[in-house]
Amino acid sequence: MQQKFLVGLVVGLFAQMAFAVSPQTEKIQQETSESIIEISYPAEFSAQRVNEVITSFIQHKKIIFLRW
């Protein structure tokens, strides 16, 4: 059985807060409107690895939605 989660870059309230310090806010918002990635992984995929992926996105000022 595989689980899926959706990784999306959001152009909403939280994204505006996250990108507020960026001089390229407008460009980033244009790019994010089309940037949604769906990732499938085995059910035994470690929670630690999922957390590392999430942390990586957050460090790059991107916001993620998870859907299990």
C-alpha positions in Angstrom: 0.0 0.0 0.0 1.3 3.4 -0.9 0.5 6.7 0.9 0.6 10.0 -0.9 1.1 13.5 0.3 0.8 16.7 -1.7 3.5 19.2 -1.6 2.3 22.6 -2.7 3.7 26.1 -2.7 1.0 28.4 -1.6 0.2 31.9 -2.7 -2.0 32.8 0.3 -1.7 34.5 3.6 1.0 32.2 4.9 3.0 32.3 1.7 2.9 36.1 1.8 4.2 36.0 5.3 7.0 33.6 4.3 8.0 35.6 1.2 7.7 39.0 2.8 11.4 39.3 3.2 12.1 38.4 -0.5 12.8 41.1 -3.1 11.3 38.8 -5.7 8.0 38.3 -4.1 5.9 38.9 -7.2 8.1 36.5 -9.3 7.9 33.8 -6.6 4.1 34.2 -6.4 3.8 33.8 -10.2 5.9 30.6 -10.1 4.1 29.1 -7.1 0.7 29.3 -8.7 1.7 26.4 -10.9 4.0 24.5 -8.5 2.2 21.6 -7.0 4.0 18.3 -6.7 2.5 15.0 -5.7 4.9 12.4 -4.2 4.2 8.8 -3.7 6.3 6.7 -1.3 6.1 3.3 0.4 4.1 3.1 3.6 7.2 2.1 5.4 8.9 5.4 4.4 10.3 6.7 7.7 8.6 9.6 9.5 12.1 11.0 9.9 12.6 11.2 6.2 9.3 12.8 5.6 10.2 15.4 8.3 13.5 16.0 6.6 11.7 16.7 3.3 9.3 19.1 5.0 12.1 20.9 6.8 14.0 21.3 3.6 11.0 23.0 2.0 10.4 25.2 5.0 14.1 26.3 5.0 13.7 27.4 1.4 10.7 29.5 2.4 8.2 27.2 0.7 5.0 26.1 2.4 3.7 22.5 2.1 0.3 20.9 2.3 0.3 17.3 3.4 -2.5 15.0 2.4 -2.4 11.4 3.7 
